[in-house]
């Protein structure tokens, strides 16, 4: 048996040298490559195409700075400072401490919390906007994110700006329990104050928008639009399927399906977001903007825009 064991050990070492070790998640993230429908694709190529796959049109998830670079122009916006409440108020204990999770998320994203608030201009219209970063603990909302959103809304009210919210995340952050759940009420009340001032509130649903985010500020917009293929849901598809005991459609909870149910007004390609936002705000704010001057004046999107904003 000894010679068999030695032979197997020898073969095992040979196999290890032939088969390369599978790269870790961190190694993949730090490499020059990403993956999509046809396998590896250079991140530089994706970036040049606004992080949209040129082959299958998949809209890859992007960070807040990448989002605002697309909407306002590279570094052509001002990041607003938002309050950061005390970390880990409940002293949450898990396989990994909440404080360590926050530390890792801040290091990974370069953000203090999962929502960034900025002010910029589109079509000479001053705008206050916020965006969520899914890389920050799954885009979940805690006290800091609630404060960021409310600060952004208050800035919009004080400066008479329309407010745009680019949502992404799985819901309220479980590490903060009721403190996180209370942000649903707090942000809803803040949005009501924005609407009392007759200031437009636009929501762009990005992949994924789910849970308490969908159940609160993500569904209170004057107009809702989404990127193609974005998951927009409350609970998971498997939970729903297990409950109703029925087979769900293949595109269930994708933005294209959700639009058919009336949840979403428009599905907009990432490259067209800036233009469409400019059109919507020009209509809502009754600016001197001729929608018929567009090259695709008869498109269904422009008809929908005019109808939704009227």
Secondary structure as GFF3:
##gff-version 3
##sequence-region A 1 310
A	DSSP	alpha_helix	2	18	.	.	.	ID=ss1
A	DSSP	alpha_helix	25	29	.	.	.	ID=ss2
A	DSSP	beta_strand	33	36	.	.	.	ID=ss3
A	DSSP	beta_strand	39	42	.	.	.	ID=ss4
A	DSSP	alpha_helix	43	48	.	.	.	ID=ss5
A	DSSP	alpha_helix	64	72	.	.	.	ID=ss6
A	DSSP	beta_strand	78	79	.	.	.	ID=ss7
A	DSSP	alpha_helix	98	109	.	.	.	ID=ss8
A	DSSP	beta_strand	115	122	.	.	.	ID=ss9
A	DSSP	beta_strand	125	132	.	.	.	ID=ss10
A	DSSP	three_ten_helix	137	139	.	.	.	ID=ss11
A	DSSP	alpha_helix	143	159	.	.	.	ID=ss12
A	DSSP	beta_strand	162	169	.	.	.	ID=ss13
A	DSSP	three_ten_helix	174	176	.	.	.	ID=ss14
A	DSSP	alpha_helix	177	196	.	.	.	ID=ss15
A	DSSP	beta_strand	201	209	.	.	.	ID=ss16
A	DSSP	alpha_helix	211	214	.	.	.	ID=ss17
A	DSSP	three_ten_helix	217	219	.	.	.	ID=ss18
A	DSSP	beta_strand	223	226	.	.	.	ID=ss19
A	DSSP	alpha_helix	237	244	.	.	.	ID=ss20
A	DSSP	alpha_helix	255	260	.	.	.	ID=ss21
A	DSSP	beta_strand	266	267	.	.	.	ID=ss22
A	DSSP	three_ten_helix	270	272	.	.	.	ID=ss23
A	DSSP	alpha_helix	273	284	.	.	.	ID=ss24
A	DSSP	three_ten_helix	291	293	.	.	.	ID=ss25
A	DSSP	alpha_helix	300	309	.	.	.	ID=ss26
###
